[in-house]
Amino acid sequence: MASKCLGESDGLTFWLARPEDYDDVMAVSVGIYNGNDYLPHRYHTWMTEPGRTVIVARRAGRLVALESGLVVDEGHTLVVEGLRVCPSERGRGVAGVIQRFADGYIQRLHPSIKMKRMTRGDDPGPQKLAKFTLLARRAALVLCGEALSFELLISHLKKKLHSNPGKGNVSIPEMVPLDNIDQLRSVLLDPKMTSRVQVPGGAIIQDWQPLQPMEGNLEILQRRDLTWLVDKQEEPTFLSFSTPPYPIPFQGGSLRFNIDMFGTDQALACRALVGHFEKAWLKGDLKGTVRVIVYMNTSLWEGLCDFCEGDTGVTRHSDYWEQLYLERSIE
């Protein structure tokens, strides 16, 4: 598929990414995120995703960087994702050059954009943070094990639930699935939902994508094929969803299973975790080596770590770390 140069700056030329650029993009991405990179799985989907623009930078014809942006919040927000620079170009300011070009190009395509939002898994330091408003921090718990071990883990966690009832010895309610768009709309578009479940920075963060709870984002969430669980259908105080497991390069080929939680009740978080594990297991989604990342309110991390302890073959694979949710206005 033919592509034309979009512009140039600082010795780089910029182009819309094409399906046939896949191998070059993967070469740039070798070793990124310690094998947890989502892009090998999502690249081709990104080529046709509504509202998404993917730009690559070349130096002397060689692909050296990539940046992507998804327009959300009914056209008012740009969510940036996928930034990567080839090892030989790192430390030369290439990331900043492609970011500035991509921001300007996408804003010309979508003049209604007012905000740029992003999530990060590292703390960039005060100098870079000063350019953004820090909206929220979420804790991340990383678990890893072979698929067959999850059956034992689920059984182990269920026994813990039954032996440790909720506050005041009140039983913890079963999680309720949201199975259709009407149920999802009723929960997400409730004006009081964001405060009731303490949504970070007012956004539903789905697998690193912050989305405001509004009608225009429901279609984006729907096409993700998420599994939604709440503690009750009417006015829930705990909301969670899981993304279907997808392949990553980790350990020569593994699955990544992401679970996002919203709320602060420890007992409900434990119940939701078991619910997502069980649903994925029963659907046959867990195969081979599975790396689970659970994103949650920072107050839940220690309790969920303790809850998952046990001789099941599924172990914690990381110390405490945080996902940062950042924004800045686009002039």
SVG drawing of the C-alpha trace seen along z (x, -y; Angstrom):
<svg xmlns="http://www.w3.org/2000/svg" viewBox="-31 -27 54 55">
<polyline fill="none" stroke="black" stroke-width="0.4" points="0.0,0.0 1.5,-3.3 2.2,-6.0 3.3,-9.6 5.6,-11.6 3.6,-13.7 6.4,-16.0 10.0,-16.2 11.8,-17.6 15.3,-17.3 16.5,-14.8 13.4,-12.6 10.6,-12.0 7.1,-11.1 4.7,-8.6 1.4,-6.9 2.2,-3.4 1.2,-0.6 0.5,3.1 3.7,4.0 5.8,1.9 5.1,4.6 8.5,6.3 10.3,3.0 8.2,1.9 8.9,5.2 12.6,4.7 12.4,1.3 10.5,3.0 12.8,5.8 13.0,6.2 10.6,3.4 8.6,3.7 10.7,6.8 8.7,9.0 5.2,7.6 4.7,5.6 1.2,5.5 2.0,4.1 2.9,7.4 -0.7,8.5 -2.4,5.1 -0.5,3.6 -2.7,4.8 -5.9,3.9 -4.5,0.4 -4.2,0.0 -8.0,0.0 -9.2,-1.1 -11.7,-4.1 -10.2,-7.3 -6.6,-6.0 -3.6,-7.5 -0.3,-5.6 2.8,-7.5 6.3,-6.2 9.6,-8.2 12.4,-7.3 15.9,-8.4 17.5,-7.9 14.7,-5.5 15.1,-3.4 12.2,-3.1 13.4,-4.4 10.4,-5.4 6.6,-5.0 3.8,-7.0 0.1,-6.4 -2.9,-8.4 -6.6,-7.5 -9.2,-10.2 -11.8,-9.6 -14.2,-11.4 -16.4,-12.4 -13.5,-14.0 -12.1,-16.1 -9.2,-14.0 -6.2,-12.4 -4.9,-9.3 -1.3,-8.6 0.1,-5.1 2.8,-2.9 5.8,-5.3 9.0,-3.5 12.4,-4.4 15.0,-2.0 18.0,-1.5 20.5,-3.3 18.4,-6.5 17.6,-6.6 18.9,-9.6 19.0,-11.8 15.6,-13.5 13.8,-11.4 10.9,-10.6 10.2,-14.3 10.4,-15.0 7.9,-12.3 5.6,-13.3 5.5,-16.9 4.9,-16.0 2.2,-13.4 0.4,-15.8 0.2,-18.5 -0.8,-16.2 -3.6,-14.5 -4.9,-17.9 -5.1,-19.1 -7.2,-16.1 -9.3,-16.6 -9.5,-20.3 -11.9,-19.6 -9.1,-18.0 -8.5,-20.0 -6.6,-17.5 -3.8,-15.0 -3.9,-12.1 -1.6,-9.2 -0.7,-6.5 2.9,-5.5 4.3,-2.6 7.3,-4.5 7.9,-7.8 9.5,-10.1 10.8,-12.4 9.8,-16.0 11.1,-17.7 8.9,-15.7 6.0,-15.5 6.0,-19.3 4.7,-19.3 1.6,-17.4 -1.1,-17.3 -0.9,-14.0 -4.5,-12.9 -4.1,-9.6 -1.9,-6.7 -3.0,-3.1 -1.1,-0.1 -0.3,2.9 0.0,6.5 1.8,8.9 1.2,12.7 2.6,15.4 2.1,19.1 1.3,22.0 -2.4,22.2 -3.0,25.4 -1.9,23.8 -4.8,21.3 -7.3,24.1 -5.5,24.7 -5.3,21.0 -9.0,20.5 -9.8,23.4 -7.4,22.0 -8.8,18.5 -12.4,19.7 -11.6,21.5 -10.1,18.3 -13.3,16.4 -15.5,18.9 -13.2,19.0 -13.0,15.2 -16.4,13.5 -16.7,9.8 -17.0,7.1 -19.1,8.1 -19.1,11.7 -21.5,10.7 -21.0,12.8 -19.4,11.2 -21.9,11.0 -21.2,12.8 -20.1,10.4 -22.8,9.6 -21.9,9.6 -22.9,6.7 -23.8,8.7 -25.3,6.1 -24.9,2.5 -28.0,1.4 -26.7,2.7 -23.3,1.1 -24.8,-2.2 -26.9,-2.3 -23.9,-1.8 -21.3,-3.9 -23.4,-6.9 -24.8,-7.3 -23.5,-10.7 -22.6,-9.5 -20.7,-6.4 -17.3,-8.1 -17.4,-9.2 -19.1,-6.0 -16.4,-3.7 -13.6,-6.3 -12.7,-6.2 -9.2,-7.6 -9.1,-11.0 -12.7,-10.6 -11.7,-8.0 -12.3,-4.4 -8.8,-3.2 -9.0,-0.1 -5.7,1.6 -3.9,-1.7 -6.5,-3.7 -8.2,-6.4 -11.8,-7.0 -14.3,-9.4 -17.6,-7.6 -19.7,-9.1 -21.9,-7.8 -19.3,-8.3 -16.9,-6.0 -19.3,-3.1 -18.6,-1.9 -14.8,-1.8 -15.4,0.2 -17.8,2.6 -15.3,3.5 -12.8,4.6 -14.9,7.7 -14.4,7.0 -15.8,9.1 -17.5,6.7 -18.3,7.5 -20.0,5.3 -21.0,6.0 -24.7,5.1 -26.6,4.0 -28.1,0.8 -25.6,-1.8 -22.6,0.5 -19.7,-0.4 -17.2,1.8 -16.6,2.2 -14.1,4.3 -13.4,5.7 -10.9,8.0 -9.5,7.9 -9.3,11.2 -5.8,12.7 -3.5,11.9 -0.1,13.1 3.1,11.3 6.8,12.1 7.5,12.9 9.6,16.0 9.4,16.9 5.6,16.6 3.1,16.1 -0.4,14.7 -1.1,11.4 -4.3,11.1 -5.2,7.6 -7.8,6.9 -8.8,3.4 -10.5,2.7 -12.3,-0.4 -13.4,-0.7 -11.7,-0.4 -13.5,2.5 -10.9,5.2 -13.4,8.0 -15.1,7.1 -11.7,6.8 -10.9,10.4 -14.3,11.6 -13.9,9.8 -10.4,11.3 -11.7,14.8 -14.6,14.0 -12.4,12.9 -10.0,15.9 -12.9,18.3 -14.6,16.9 -11.4,16.9 -10.6,20.5 -14.1,21.8 -13.9,20.1 -10.6,21.9 -8.8,18.5 -5.8,19.4 -3.2,21.4 0.6,21.9 2.4,19.3 0.0,16.6 1.1,13.2 -1.7,11.4 -1.6,7.7 -4.2,6.3 -4.6,2.5 -6.3,1.2 -6.6,-1.6 -3.3,-1.8 -5.0,-0.9 -5.9,2.6 -2.4,3.8 -1.1,5.3 -4.3,7.1 -4.6,8.6 -0.9,9.7 -1.7,11.5 -4.9,13.0 -3.0,14.5 -0.3,16.1 -0.2,19.9 1.5,22.9 -0.4,23.0 2.2,22.4 1.0,18.9 3.5,16.4 4.0,12.7 6.4,11.5 7.1,7.9 7.5,5.6 5.0,2.7 4.8,0.3 2.3,-2.2 0.5,-3.3 0.4,-7.1 -2.5,-8.8 -1.4,-12.2 -2.9,-15.0 -2.1,-18.3 -4.0,-20.8 -3.3,-21.1 -3.0,-24.7"/>
</svg>
